[in-house]
Amino acid sequence: MKELKPAILMLIIFTILCGGIYPAVVTGIAQAVFPKQAKGSLITDARGREVGSTLIGQPFSGPKYFWPRPSATPEFGYNPAGSGGSNAGPANPAYLKTVGERIKALRDAGIKGSIPADLVQASASGLDPHISPEAAKVQIPRVARARGMSAGALSRLIAAHTEDRQLGFLGEPRINVLALNLALEH
């Protein structure tokens, strides 16, 4: 009993500190210093409605929109609860079949020439909201036809939404598909 009383007291103290006070302080600091990121990096449309996050891919399948990377978990779509890669490699027949079907769908949609890998392969998380500038450029003819826009106007929109490498040297240039598609609506 002599050891049980201090153990219970320490459990209560650390539960209050680690389960209540610490998370409240960290959340408060995050909301004060990084308010947009602390609230999920949400994107709003022209009417001020929250339509998604810059951090999670969105499904777009209509010809009027630029298409994102495929989700690694199609049964969940871009739901972060089902996040995760397929763990299938280039020697996996099921994976090769899936990639082949994606290539066929892109060809059927009118995409010609070389198809960038990010249009047929999911990212490691399966939720990547970005595509490469090349992946956006190969979609210009399809989107231009569907919207009645010029290829030049779409090229300028892509250039305006291309994000540089982080810190100038990390990663590759990329385009947030949700932000690009929202810009098409303006």
PyMOL commands that set and color helices and strands:
alter all, ss='L'
color gray80, all
select helices_A, chain A and resi 4-33+35-38+80-82+93-108+117-119+133-137+140-147+151-160+177-184
alter helices_A, ss='H'
color red, helices_A
select strands_A, chain A and resi 42-44+50-53+130-131+162-163+174-176
alter strands_A, ss='S'
color yellow, strands_A
deselect
rebuild
show_as cartoon
